[in-house]
Amino acid sequence: MEFELLGPVRIVHNGQEVELRRRQERCLLCILLLENNHLVPDFRLLDLLWQGNPPQSGRATLHTYIARLRQAIGPLGVSLLRKGDGYLIETDPANIDVHRFTAGLAVAAAETAAAERLSILDRILPLWRGPLMADIADEDLRRRLDNGLQARHDRALELRAKTNLELGRYEDATRDARGVLSAHPAHEGAAEVLMTALYHDGRKADALEAFRQLRQRLADELGLDPSPGLQALHTNILKDDVGAKSAAPLPRELPAAVPGFNGRQAMLKELDSLLQGGNAAIIAGLAGVGKTALAVHWAHRVAESFPDGQLYLDLRGYSETAPMKPLHALTTLLGKLGVQAVGVPTDINAAAALFRSLVSGRRMLLLLDDARSAEQIRPLLPGSQTCFVVVTSRDRLSGLVAREGVRRLTLEVLTEPESLQLLADMLGSVRVTREPQAAKDLAGLCGRLPLALRIAAARLADNPHQTLGDEVAEMRAKTSIAGLTLTGEPGVSAAFDLSYQALPETAKLVFRQLGLINLPDYTADSASSLAAISKAEAASALESLAAAHLLTQHRPGRFTMHDLLWQYAKSRSGDPAEGLKRLFDAYLATVPGAVGELYPDFVRLPYRPDSVTAPQNALGWFDAERANLTTLILHAARNGPHDAAWLLADCMLPYLDQRHIASDRMNSARAAVAAARRYGDAQAQAAAYQVLAHATVGPNRPSRWITYINKAISSASEAGWGRGEAAMRTNLALMLQLNGRAVEALAQANAALAQHERSGWGDGRQWTMNIAVEIYGTLGRAQEGLDLAIEAANWLEDQPKAKARGRVLAAQAEMHVLLGDFDLAIDRATAALKLFRTLDHHYYEAHTLLRLCEAHLGAGDAQLARQAAERSLELSESFRNAWLKIDILNTLAAVELAQGHAEPALRHRQDALEIAETVPYQYMLTATQIGLAEVHCELQELEIAKKYAERALAQCRQSGYRLLEERLLRLDGGRVVG
């Protein structure tokens, strides 16, 4: 299997070319292959495919492209997976010419044997058949996808030219050097190879002419002279003295590498790759994360690639003394190169020019440690591509990234295995493996921060009789950060102090206030509430904290804080009362607005804040804030304000139900019930018990759900909360229906409708009617269900409730299908789809498409049925809804069976059964079992069909599923069950 992206795009499998005719699908495949085994978010795919201007239908079109790609490459053994908010391709990187080329170049660059290096380069350079995606991408797209690829090609050509020169293959060296110069006429490294090769090949005049041409180009295009190194080569050629070496000692200043360095393989590979297409890198990260250790370790690995020397300079950006000034730094560097202090210009620009001149054309490595700002670094950057600079800093140094194009690598904390290995390296593996859980706990308490881990390990090394468990207990007793100190040495807090003191005053204030509550992440909104400053000031402060790596921006506008940093912030925070009150008030003003926007029919506690703020994208806001809201509920239940626990949990209920997020529901529910029972009234307890009931939804817990919802109904009745009682009875009806107790469910639905009438609450009545319609359908009383759905539609006729009207139309379509009125079912489903598409409500659209599919099947049009089912499947990829998934799989199976495809129908039914056995929906499980019996009958596997049919028949008779029972009795002419 080969994917060829370098040049015209080709896919070759077993020697045969695989054709993808559509340009956009080929382009999508190439984008995913370039990021092989890495997630590419939807927004990036849309941006790249449509050049920054995707159409409104772009997301749906993308799903279509993905489906077609899966059909094309799936049989070739290549996985195209949906992960989170994006897609990734999984295949061996060796199958992709781009990755094979890049990996080969890295191996060649590290190879010291010239003959072997040449062999590797000769194998990988022919992979380059032309520009990236030559027949698909325009120059703009190619530039956006290049990621240094063209520079790596030039580097490979230059490396082969130098290798040929080293081996005395002067003609080949000349050819490759000219290849580089044809693309980059002012490339001095290639010019040096060309001149040397021509000279040694007996073509002195040509070598001198090459120098003349380069000098002319530099003067005409850049106003520059050739570098001193190239001019010296020119002079040596004139003297027939090529190869003369300077006897001056070369600097070898790298500090000793940190013992026990481990991990960081991805970062090391990324630094290696930068050697092929860059000349500088920033290693940024929070204090103690190991920036210098990584930089020094890597510098030692590649030192031989820089034969003209390695320079090291500590810039004291974050230390007890003032940061080193740029002129002082230049004076120090020039001194290392043999320039006396008196010879260093006092003008910063002149000193920088002298430094650039001295290192020009020389293969040198420069490690600039602990930088404070871009302004401190900028004068120290060489102008020559032959040098490489590594900068470490607690700051992001965004100015260098933006203006000088320096690549920034942000160093994160160690993984757990890397943390355990560091402890083993310092303490011995026996001591660590003796207490594996304590070792993991210690790594966690240290936040997997290398500095913290080394301090903890040093404390244990000083006390060989102390166990890891003792150290863990001591750190927990003190709080982790307080225990991370060594006598006579600065601890973790001291390292953080230096970063904190460098902050602007507003950023210091925000940092302290974030220590009031350990939220999963922070935004400008939450920071402004905690610190009592404007949102704009808070946003600026968060950016400052992120730039100093005291926060991490893990999503646009959302920032996380390392656990040890939060403990440090907490140690500097003051009285939490006022800040936390502002924070809770802000959330309690926003959550009701978001709920009202998304779930207007949901009955919630009658809490009305002074002002309600509805976020622009309510569902997106809930998705982003879910973890924070759960944390706030738990905090409020423990520490107050206690009413916030049940108010927030009550508001989150419909969202968590929609997203099927069990863990958050259970944590929130238990906290809300505890707070409501201790501090709340009957109404608060009713809402809290309802949340707890929904949190217990599961295949093995219906009795607990019913117990809790009955407690909620009882509390609502005691409080005289009629609307709440009606809504809870509706929920009870739904749960009874899901668990095969349809007759009882209908009784509860009718009781809820009666309560709606007494309460005069029309909005909830429509929702209850929808549930009742569904129950009528499962009981085989479709005409009564249709009559009720028509009554609901009449009630909604003059109301601006498009989503509710769509649901009622979809319910009518479902009843018409059960009654065999397929044309009417198609009409009602089509009308519902129009409303849902106007609202951009993909969940209900996907659900209604299945009813449309059933109607088309009933009308005998299997092809239109397939289109509806497949579109529903595409839409469902963005949901985590097991019931919808089962419904889709069963409907697809019915389509396959209608078209005579029993094997794919069987696969769909089996997949549906696997899910149905894990969710509480007895009707759907029974329908799936009947579907399997139907498929096995089609396959003439009657014994297997009978097994499924007998299970389903027992449930049908117990639950009153009349239509399903009739369907069973028709199997194979009534011969499967009697």
Sequence and secondary structure as in RCSB ss.txt:
>XXXX:A:sequence
MEFELLGPVRIVHNGQEVELRRRQERCLLCILLLENNHLVPDFRLLDLLWQGNPPQSGRATLHTYIARLRQAIGP
LGVSLLRKGDGYLIETDPANIDVHRFTAGLAVAAAETAAAERLSILDRILPLWRGPLMADIADEDLRRRLDNGLQ
ARHDRALELRAKTNLELGRYEDATRDARGVLSAHPAHEGAAEVLMTALYHDGRKADALEAFRQLRQRLADELGLD
PSPGLQALHTNILKDDVGAKSAAPLPRELPAAVPGFNGRQAMLKELDSLLQGGNAAIIAGLAGVGKTALAVHWAH
RVAESFPDGQLYLDLRGYSETAPMKPLHALTTLLGKLGVQAVGVPTDINAAAALFRSLVSGRRMLLLLDDARSAE
QIRPLLPGSQTCFVVVTSRDRLSGLVAREGVRRLTLEVLTEPESLQLLADMLGSVRVTREPQAAKDLAGLCGRLP
LALRIAAARLADNPHQTLGDEVAEMRAKTSIAGLTLTGEPGVSAAFDLSYQALPETAKLVFRQLGLINLPDYTAD
SASSLAAISKAEAASALESLAAAHLLTQHRPGRFTMHDLLWQYAKSRSGDPAEGLKRLFDAYLATVPGAVGELYP
DFVRLPYRPDSVTAPQNALGWFDAERANLTTLILHAARNGPHDAAWLLADCMLPYLDQRHIASDRMNSARAAVAA
ARRYGDAQAQAAAYQVLAHATVGPNRPSRWITYINKAISSASEAGWGRGEAAMRTNLALMLQLNGRAVEALAQAN
AALAQHERSGWGDGRQWTMNIAVEIYGTLGRAQEGLDLAIEAANWLEDQPKAKARGRVLAAQAEMHVLLGDFDLA
IDRATAALKLFRTLDHHYYEAHTLLRLCEAHLGAGDAQLARQAAERSLELSESFRNAWLKIDILNTLAAVELAQG
HAEPALRHRQDALEIAETVPYQYMLTATQIGLAEVHCELQELEIAKKYAERALAQCRQSGYRLLEERLLRLDGGR
VVG
>XXXX:A:secstr
 EEE BSS EEEETTEE     HHHHHHHHHHHHTTTS EEHHHHHHHHTTT   TTHHHHHHHHHHHHHHHHGG
GT EEEEETTEEEEE  GGGBHHHHHHHHHHHHHH   HHHHHHHHHHHGGG  SSBTTTT  HHHHHHHHTTHH
HHHHHHHHHHHHHHHHTT HHHHHHHHHHHHHH TT HHHHHHHHHHHHHTT HHHHHHHHHHHHHHIIIIIS  
  HHHHHHHHHHHTT TT    S   B      TT    HHHHHHHHHHHHH SEEEEE STTS HHHHHHHHHH
HHGGG TT EEEEE  TTSSS    HHHHHHHHHHHTT  GGGS SSHHHHHHHHHHHHTT   EEEEEEE  HH
HHGGG  S TT EEEEEESS  HHHHHHS  EEEE     HHHHHHHHHHHH HHHHHHSHHHHHHHHHHTTT H
HHHHHHHHHHHH TTS HHHHHHHHHHH HHHH  BTTB  HHHHHHHHHHTS HHHHHHHHHHTTS  S B HH
HHHHHHT  HHHHHHHHHHHHHTTSSEEEETTEEE  HHHHHHHHHH    HHHHHHHHHHHHHHHHHHHHHH T
T        SS    SSHHHHHHHHHHHHHHHHHHHHHHS HHHHHHHHHHHHHHHHHHT HHHHHHHHHHHHHH
HHHH  HHHHHHHHHHHHHHT STT HHHHHHHHHHHHHHHHHHT HHHHHHHHHHHHHHHHHTT HHHHHHHHH
HHHHHHHHHT HHHHHHHHHHHHHHHHHTT HHHHHHHHHHHHHHHTTSS HHHHHHHHHHHHHHHHHHT HHHH
HHHHHHHHHHHHHHT HHHHHHHHHHHHHHHHHTT HHHHHHHHHHHHHHHTT   HHHHHHHHHHHHHHHHHTT
 HHHHHHHHHHHHHHHTTSS HHHHHHHHHHHHHHHHHTT HHHHHHHHHHHHHHHHHHT HHHHHHHHTGGGGT
S  
